[in-house]
Amino acid sequence: MKSFLIQYFEPALFVGTTLLVILIQRNKTNWAAVKEIWYLLLLVGMFFAFPYTNVSSATGPAEKQFSIYYHFLKFISIWDVYLLLVISILCARNIFRGKLSLNGGHWHGIPLLFLGLSLVFLVGLLHSEFGIFSFGPTEFRRVLIAFTGPVYLILVYLIFTNSITSGQRLQSVLHFITMCLISLSLYAILRFFFIINGTIQTMWLFSFPVIIYDRLVFFYIPVFLFFSRLINKEQNNKIIFGFLAIMGLVLVLISTRRLNYILVFAGISLTLVYSKSILRVDPKQFFVQTARVGAPVIILLAISIFYVPDFSKNIKSVMHSFNISSQIGRRHSGDMRLAEGQNLMANMRSRPYAIFTGFGYGTMWQEVHNQPVDPLTRKIRPTSNWYSQFHLPFISVFYRFGFLFSLCFLIWLGYYMRYLHGSIKKTPVNKSYFLIAAAVFLLLLLPATLDSLNPTSWICCGALVSLFEKTSIYNRINT
């Protein structure tokens, strides 16, 4: 019984809150559209309910926690099986209707990006145990597993693109995602109380419990969306979007993850500036609306500093740890990051051509420096017999991609951002808020995702690009 609770308590808690929200929102749901795309909504529900990372108090990712991403038979997972099943159903449906292929969407978007990532995958294969540039004991299977993220990106994009074929379906998907976000917020609140009373064991970073880990990425869009709507004084569903934005900001603040701080701060800044430009907001109104949000935040921080010193002390610790060479920075994984930088440079020097081509996906380090104790697990972080890990995401992209593929990606990103900007400009102002938030999200998250083994951001980006394209199309049709 105890083992069962360990494996299924948290998924059941989230599913329970989701069913409650669906019950409350049942009168606002287009059930006809739901019946048509139930498989897509099930995919979304699985994605929200079962995170890739489950963090326990001492052992890192909890091995006993049920995961749809666990690879049985060494290669395939429940998530893989369901994706392939849905793709097969869509292909069979198209063949039955006289079409021999799936709708690939805008070819210069995700399909072109996937083609480029496939070339990086090929470079990784050439450096594996069977490749002509064999680099260390990198097994062929390692390269395949490292490439699952880009595969999820294209498959999820194709599933969303071929399933959302009407404005009603699009609204149903967006409505369901909103309900999942509300459920995740309620789940986070409940999980916090279960952590406090000891029912759920989790890590404590800078004296803060890890409430939700990689699922924090889901809250970036609500935060950016809230600020985009705020600048133009949008009133519809203000309470819902305000609640999700506040939850997102609170969860990011107490996550004590430096990358989350950077992404949210940069995202809010970009959203405000871009919204002012694209929505043609009066400078006075822009200043007033920004001050209305900024003043309460400053007041709350001031109160926390003077009346909750432990809280402010922990936040200061996070801020100081940005300098990874400082004493507190080195104590909180700075040593590990510095050693990773040394590993990167040592391997680049051993194969000078890699500065131009990179080492590709999945290759392991050949030159390895001793790693310090991981500050979270209190164990020596493994540096051999597996995929080399980095906590410096943008630098690690250069290790994988080299100068050539990094430059190609930046050119593609600039070109695609131009396309997104053009789509936003063609969309009516009152329907462009989601598109602005999505564009900011993709600009910030895509570069940081390129070398991630965690599929969460890959899946988010695949779904979000399709939702962007579909929203821009149906918004113009309905205008």
N, C-alpha and C positions, 0 to 999 in steps of 0.2 A: 504493500500500500504506500509506504514511504517513497519507494522508487517511482511509483506511478505519479505521485504528487510532484516529485522533482522534475519529471519529464514533461508533464502536461499542465501543471498548475498555472503557469504564466500564460501559455497560449489560450487556455480556457478562460482566464481572467479577461484577456483582450476580446475574445469571441463573445463573451457575455456582455461586455460593455457595448460592443458593436450591435448585437441583437437588440439591446435596449434602445440605442439611438435609432436603428431602423424602425423599431416599433413606434417610436415617437414621431418619426418623420414619414410614416407610411402614407399619409394623405397627400404628401408632396412628391411622391414617387410615381414615375411613369412606368407602370408595371408591364405594359405592352412592349416597351423597348427593353425592359429588363429580361423578359422571356426570350427576346431575340439574341441578346448578347450575354446570357447568363455565364457562359464559359469565360468571357473576358472579365466579368465582375468577380468570378471565383478566383481568377488569376490575381487580380488586384487584392482581393481579400487575403489570399495566401501570402502575398508579398508583405502586407502590413502585419499579419498575425505572427509570422515566423521569421524573426530576424536572423541574419547570418551569424552575428556575434552574440553570444550569451556570456556575460561576464560574471564570474563567481569571485569569492573573497580571496582566494589564495592560489588558484590553479589556472588563472587566465580563462580562456573559453571553456565553458562547462561541457565536459565530454558526455555527461549523462543527459543533457538537455536534448529533447527531440529537435531535429533539424531537417528541413526539407532539402537542404543543400549537402547533406552527408553523402559522400560517394560510396555506394555499394558496388561491388564488382570492379572496384578501383577507378571506374571511369564515369559512371552515371549516377544521378541523384533523382529524388522524387520530382524536384523542380524541372530537371532536364526532361524527364518522361512526360510531364504535363505540357511543357512547351512544345515538344515534338508531337504530342497528341493533338494539340490545338492547331498547329501548323498543318498537320495531315488532314484534319477536318476541313480547314479552310481551302486547302488545295483540292480535296475531293469535291467540295461544294462548287468551286470555280470550274472544275472539269465537267461536272454535271450541268452547269449553265453554259457550257460551250467555250469557256476560257481555259487556256492551257498554263497560265502563270498567275502569280499573285501580283497585286498592285505594289510596285516598288516605291511609291511615293516620289518625292523630289530626288532625282538621282544625284544631285550635287550636295545633298545633305548626308544623312547617315549611310546610304549605300556607298558613296565615294569615300567617306571616312573609314568604313569597314574594309574597303579595298586597300587603303593605305596601311591599316593595322595588320592586314593579312601579309603584307610585305615584311613588316616587322616580325611577324610570326615566322615567316620563311627564314629570316636572318637567325632567329632563335633555333630553328631546326638545323641550320647549317653549323651551329655551335654545339649541338647535342651529341650524344655518344655515337650516332651514326653519321654525323655531318663531317664535311671536309675540313671545317675549322673547329673541330671538337675542342671545347673549352672546359676543362675540368670534367668531373664525373657526372655531367648533366644527363639524366635519363630522358628518353624520348617522351615518356609519360608526363614528365614535369612541364615540358613545353606545352603540351596539349592542355593540361590543367590551367596553366597560366593564361591561356588564350580563351578560357571560358567566358571571361568578362566581355570582350568584344563580341563573342558569339551571342551572348544574352542581349547585348545592345541591339544587334540587327534583328534577332528573332522577335524580341518584344516590340520593336518598331514596326515590323511587318504585321504582327498580330493586331496591334492597335490600328494601323493604317487600313487593314483589310476588314476589320470588324466595325469600325465607326464609319458608316456609309450614309448617315443622315444627321440632321441637327438634333433630332430627338435622342438618337443614340449617344451623341456627344454630350448632351445635357445630362443624360442618365449616368454616364461615366463620371463626369465632373461632380455630380451630386453625390454619387457613391464615394468618391475619393474624399469629398468634404466630410461625409459621415464617418469615414475611417479616421480622418484626422481628429474629429471631435472625440471619437472613441479612444484614439491613442492618447489624447490629452487626459481624458478621464482615467484611463489605464495608468498613465504616469502618476496621477495624483494618488490612486489606490496603491500603486506599487511603492510609492514613497512611504505610506503608512505601514505597509507590510515589511518594508526594509527596517523601519524604525523599531517595530515590535519583534523583529528577528525571524519572521516567517520566510523572507527571501534574503539569501546571503549574496552580497555583492561587494565590489571594491569600493574603497573610500579614497577619492582623489582630493588632496589638499583638504581633508576632513569633510568632503561632500560625498554623499552616496551616488553611485552611477544609477540614475533612474532609468533612462533609456540610452543606448549606446549608439550604434550606427544608424538607428532610426531617427536620430536628430536631423538628418538630411531632409526628412520629409517636411520639416517646419520652416525651411528656408523660404519656400514659395509663399506660404501664408504671411510671413513677416514682410517680404518684399511687396506682396500684393496689397497688404494693409497700407504701407506707406505710399504706394502708387495711387491708391484710392483716396487716401487722406489729402494729398496735394490738390486734388480736384474736387474736394468736398463731396465725394460720393457717399450717399446715405443708405442705399439698399444693402440689407443684410449686414449692417454696420456692427451689430452686437456679435454675430458669429465670427466675422473676420477679425474683430478686435480681440475676442477671446482667444482665437487661435494664435494671433500675433503675440499677445502677452505670454501665453503658454510657451511659444517658441523662444521668446527672448529669455524667459526665466530658466527654461531647460538648458539653453545654450550657456547662460551665465553660470549656472551651478555645475555644468559639465566639466569645467576647468580644462577644456581641451583648447589649446592655443589656436589650432587651425580653425575650429568653430568660431572663435572670437574674430579672427582675421576675416573669414568669409562673410560673417554676418555684418560686421562693421563696413567692410568694403561693399557688400551687397546693398545695404541701406543707403550708403552714400551715392552709389551709382544709380540706384532707383530714384532717389530724390532729384539728382541732377538731370537724369535722362527724362524723367516724368515732366520736369519743368520745361524741358526743351520740346518734347514731342507733344505735350498737351497744351503748350503755349500758355502756361500759367503766369498770371501777373506777378512780378517780383515781390510786391507788397504782400499779396496773398500767400506766396511761397514762404516768405519770412514768417508770417503770422502762423501758418499751419505747422511749420517746422518747430517754432517756439512752443506751440501748444503741446506738442509731443515731447520735446526736449526738456521743458521745465519740470514736469512731473518726474521724469527719469532722474534729473539732477537732484531734485529734492529727496527722492527715495535713496539715492546713493549717499547723499549727505547724512540722512538719518541713520543709514546702516553704518556709516563710518563712526559717528559719534555715539550711537546707542547700541550697536551690535558689533563691538570691536572684533570678536572672533571671525565674524563674517567678512568684514572689511580686510582683516589680516590675511585671510585665505585668498581673497580676490587679488590683493597686492602681491601675494606669493606667485600667483599665476602670471601676473604682469611682469614681475621681475624675472621669471623663468624664461621669458622670451630671449634673453641674452644667455644662450646655452653655454657660454664660456664662464659665466659668473658662478659663484658658489652654489646658489640655489638652483641655477639652470643646470649645472652639472649633476646635482643631486636628483633632479627630476628629469632623467633620461638625456641630459645634455652630453654626458660621457658617451652614451650609446650612439647619439647622433654624430658626434665628432669622430668616433671610431668608424661609423658607416661612411663618412666622407673620406677617411683615409683608405678604406677598402675600395671605394669607387676609384680614387685616383691611382691606387696601386695597380688595379686591374686595367685601367686605361693605359697606363705606362707599359704594361706587359704586352699589349696588343695595340700599337699606335693607330692602326687603321680604324679601330673602333671609335675613335674620336669623330670620324666621318660617318660610319655606318651604324654605330652602336652594337650592342651584343644581342639585341632581340629579346623576345619574351622567353622567360623560363630559365635562362642560363644562370648558373651558380657562380659564386666567387671562386677564383683560383687562388688569388692572393688574399689572405684573411688575417686581420689583426685581432688580437685578443679583445673580446667584448666584455664590458663590465656587467655587473648584475642588473637585470631588468628591474627598474624601480617599482613596477606593478606586481610582478609575479615573484620577485625576490629570488629568481633563478638565473643561471647563466643563459643568455639568449643564444640559441643554436645558430652557428654560422656555417655549418657544412651539412652535406647530405640533403639539402633542400634548396628551395628558391631563396635567393638572397633578398632580404627585406630592407626597406629604407623607411625612415621617418622624416625624410626630406623629399616630399613628393615631386616637386618641380625639378630638383636636381636628379632624382632617380629616373625621370623621363629622359633626360639627356643620356644616362647610362644605357637605357634600352634603345633609344631612337638615334643617338648620335646627332651630329650637326645636320646631316642631310634630311633625315626624317623629321627632326624637330622643326626645321625650316619649312618643310612641306606642310606639317600640321599647322603652323602659325599662319601660313598663306591660306590654307583651307579655312581656318577659324575666322580670319578676317573677311574672307569672301562670304562665308555663311552668315556671319554677323551682319554683313551688308544686306544680305537677302532678308534676314529677320527684320532689320530696320525698315526695309522697303515694305514688308508686309504690315508692319505696325502703322506706318504712315497711311496706308490704304484703308485702315480699319477705323470706323467711327470712334470718337474719343471715349464715349461712355462704354465701349466694348473692348478697349485696348489695354485695360489694367492687367489682366492675366498675361497677355502677350509680353508686356513690359517686364513683369516679374519673371516670366519664363526665360526671356532673353538674357536677363542679368544672371539668373541661375546657371544657364548653359555656359555663359562666358566665364564664370568663376569655377564651375565644377568640372567641366570637360578637361581642362589641362591637368587638374589635380587627380583625375580619375584614371588617366592613361596607364599608370603603372600599379594599379590597385588589384590585389587578389580578392578583395571584398566586392561581391557583385552588386551591392546595394546601389551605389552611384551609377554603375553601368545600366542597370535596369531602369532607374529613375530617368536617366538621360534619354534612353530609347523611347520610353513612354511619353516623356515631356515633349520631345521633338515632334512626335506624331500628333499629340494634343495641340501643340502650337499650330502646326500646319492645318489641321482640321478646323480649329477655332477661327483662324484667319479666313479660311474659305467660307465657312457657314455664316460667319458674322457679316461678310460682304454680301452673301446671297440674300440674307434676311433684312438687309438695310433698305 
